[in-house]
């Protein structure tokens, strides 16, 4: 192997740095300036880049030209490849890779993952089943869209709901469910526009973590959303697992539609009762909700390492053979429950005895926080704590994932 | 895998978490610390678990348990912070406990640490034990005990393990030192000393040195049944009754015994109070004996006998017994001869106190025994007038206010009484600042709601007002191009503070600038051999850098220089008042403020002149009373600069005129 050129990790992530270090791959971290002192303390090669400020100041499409400075600074380290880690860094990594490989198309390609309407349109062109969607610029658009959807639904007893989402936010940030004219008045203001408007998709929601190299799926993890936004389990329960071949097919279809060669995608699908699979949306980054940790627990490999390898065109096929286990043979089920305080001011912590004594309980990471005031949350925001479950029997994981969503851990 | 957590299982989980943490790269330790603390916390739920943790404590540092956090460097640990940390509901108390176990492992020689020797660790742990007697000897569990939190129980388990490893015998030595050290400063608030004495008394039955046993006994008696009569009649009512049967000689003996003990220890026995009140009614001629007054005190008492009798009746009760010591000292200071003091004190007895102040005062004692708020306030004022250097800030960051009370008690008792009356009656005090009058009642915030209430009554009444006014004065001048204290201190403390002001830090850059001229100016304005013999008239509020036992910068602190004089050995020393009432700390580099043995008055700390200067960063001076700065020997300036640079100065850039140049030492 030739002298190793470092890769740039776009975003500050300790597990990713640890993975690179384990793989013995040199890396440079591009992270917020506030992380610089930490990086310096541990001699981590670091380039400060204020994503939060720049993303506020520079429209998405113009970030390519502004990435020149970052490119120059990374060139000094001899960087050859940029790996996106978080939602708000995806297009920056795309811009950098466009420059590394002298192919600006890579930047525009990355934008497909940062704009929910573009993403849907592309999937639709690729033949995936998607809901009806339009781009909306004001409440009037929403009203009209809701009307049109209901015109065709012909439901007498209730209105069919629609969903409003900002184009470029991760997770559930800015997501609004609209069921009536009243909702339009009450739930939406100017900050919600422009947005994606889409019809409601029925079915069980799953997410996939698809590890791709040379356009092929190297490993597919399926995560079951037990309570949407709050708890998830991987691998999923048997009734979903049965559909793995169809889900795999949908994933490959998505890869082909997006002409993806390298990396990891994190799409969300709805599995309808009739067996059809609808595409929800897709991200090009590390999934949230501790999903990589669930995969590590049940499949025994390190997904952060796999993430690095899949983004790298220079990695040989053999390297994956020893890395990925058989995706149909997981060792048990692992689940995570994300805990959000439901109080304004935290007085203490209540970890119920039934939780710690539950056969499926693995661990949790909550202490009474020093900062007791709970910041206003947007979307699902950042969770304050996580409970992990693990058991051979998926019911011993799924049941508490459902039950403890209702429990107030922070009191 | 699927099973409930058994004890064995828990232990395995802990070891697994430790191993995982140990394997991680230093930069990634953070990823595994939370889980490790969770598992460690589980172990702390049982004594066996705590012992198990200790058996792994030699690995903690190497595994990165403290990596990146405030406990990482054991040489920066502060024994006096341990108790607070252990009580925090959250991860802090778990890490604090693990850190203590690590220190015990270092002290026991189970592991070596590059920054702390076994001997240093042992000293540290001994001090921690002395400061955590409440955990070592838990209170009897009564109804309050039912609510004691899991943090408290965890800390008690921790100290069981520590005491098992370290010897209680060593503790008794530290404990006595601590008791002597604190009591010799004659603080007004003695709750902590009393607690330690009571705890020490529990040690007397274990195998403690004979010498230590006697010391403990001496202190224990001082706060309890000191005399044979009080031992025989321990019930207060019986004792009071018995006093009536004593003849003159027996009464005198009883009075002498209590007076002697109070003078030696600064602590007052409840029986002493019963005796005093009895004498006050029927044998006033024995009062000077019962207080062991000197000539000046006796004269003051005779001159004001009717007021004295009245004050004893109002203020000296069982709960306020400690004011008896302040009472004796007040008479000896001759405060009653100050013209405004007598009417000022009389006014307090009948003052209309506003409800919230009344409640605060009544809450200050757990058992008020029918006392009124006026009784408590009067007792508090007596303490402050008798023990101006015994005023403490308690656990509050209000050293400025404590300094002010102390200064006024010495130089402006009439003004102090006026302020107390205004705050207690009107809920407001005011001060003039640069042409404006600032009223405390108009100011928001301040520390009042969060004020830690273990304070003397006068502080409870005045500190909330003083703190707000001080903060407001600072706010008004904060954007000027020099340190706000320059303008605020003379306005706040009064005309006793000279207007000249200097400090070592450049106000805008924070760099240490022109250190050598700073040192020379202090000598030329304060050292009797360089300042043309001007004596200090009033305390000087100065700023110092507090450093740890290893000389590391800990923070800024406000103290007052009381006087500068030769000690009995002929060495010049700075005698100062430290409002934290814990003056004899170890500041590293061999700099240990002393509280006795070098000619200190009650409540004073002292340091050799040059050692004191090495920690000084700001002071006031009178520009008209200045000697020759150039006369100070170069070696002296260099010696001081070296001490400063190698301690707190390490945290700063040094520029400008310095004796040792700019390039000195590590930058």
HADDOCK unambig.tbl for C-alpha pairs under 7 A between the chains (distance, minus, plus):
assign (segid A and resid 14 and name CA) (segid B and resid 28 and name CA) 6.05 0.50 0.50
assign (segid A and resid 18 and name CA) (segid B and resid 28 and name CA) 6.45 0.50 0.50
assign (segid A and resid 42 and name CA) (segid B and resid 27 and name CA) 5.80 0.50 0.50
assign (segid A and resid 357 and name CA) (segid B and resid 4 and name CA) 5.56 0.50 0.50
assign (segid A and resid 357 and name CA) (segid B and resid 5 and name CA) 6.99 0.50 0.50
assign (segid A and resid 358 and name CA) (segid B and resid 4 and name CA) 6.90 0.50 0.50
assign (segid A and resid 359 and name CA) (segid B and resid 2 and name CA) 5.58 0.50 0.50
assign (segid A and resid 359 and name CA) (segid B and resid 3 and name CA) 5.41 0.50 0.50
assign (segid A and resid 359 and name CA) (segid B and resid 4 and name CA) 5.83 0.50 0.50
assign (segid A and resid 360 and name CA) (segid B and resid 2 and name CA) 6.74 0.50 0.50
assign (segid A and resid 365 and name CA) (segid B and resid 34 and name CA) 6.37 0.50 0.50
assign (segid A and resid 365 and name CA) (segid B and resid 35 and name CA) 6.35 0.50 0.50
assign (segid A and resid 365 and name CA) (segid B and resid 38 and name CA) 6.93 0.50 0.50
assign (segid A and resid 367 and name CA) (segid B and resid 90 and name CA) 5.12 0.50 0.50
assign (segid A and resid 367 and name CA) (segid B and resid 91 and name CA) 5.79 0.50 0.50
assign (segid A and resid 368 and name CA) (segid B and resid 89 and name CA) 6.24 0.50 0.50
assign (segid A and resid 368 and name CA) (segid B and resid 90 and name CA) 4.49 0.50 0.50
assign (segid A and resid 369 and name CA) (segid B and resid 90 and name CA) 6.30 0.50 0.50
assign (segid A and resid 391 and name CA) (segid B and resid 2 and name CA) 6.09 0.50 0.50
